[in-house]
Amino acid sequence: MEIIQERAKPVADDGIDLAKLQRPQAAVPQNDPFARNFGQPKPAQVSSTPAPVVEKPVAPPLPFQYFGRLTENGKTDVFVMRGEELIAVAAGQQIGDYKVEQVADTSISFTYLPMKMKQTLDLQ
C-alpha cells in the first residue's frame, strides 16, 4: 500500500509588511502629478474672486410732478406736469411709456411699460 502525502502549497514570506504599502486616505487631495482629473476642479483652482454682483434693473425716475386737483360737480381731476405739459390723469390712461394704474387720494400709481415696473407719485 502506498501512502500519498499531501504537499502543502508553498507560502512566500519575504518579510514584507503589506500594511505599510497601503496609501493612507488623505482628507485634503495631494498634489499628485500623475492623478487624473476629469472635470473636478482642485481646491487650488477654485477662483477666490467673488462673482460680479448683477444689479437689478431700475426704471427711470418718474417724469411727472404733482400739480394739483380740481373738483367740479362731484368729479375730481388730478393734474401732473411733464416738463412744460399739464396732463389730467385717470386710471387706465397711457402717457408715453407709462400707464396710470390708480389715482388715489394720496398717490398716483404708474407702471413703466418697457420694464413692467410699478412706481408711485405722492400727492403732497
Buried (B, 14 or more C-beta within 10 A) or exposed (E): EEEEEEEEEEEEEEEEEEEEEEEEEEEEEEEEEEEEEEEEEEEEEEEEEEEEEEEEEEBEEBBBEBBEEEEEEEEEEBBBBBEEEEBEBEEEBEBEBBBBBEBEEEBBBBBBEEEEBEBBBEBE
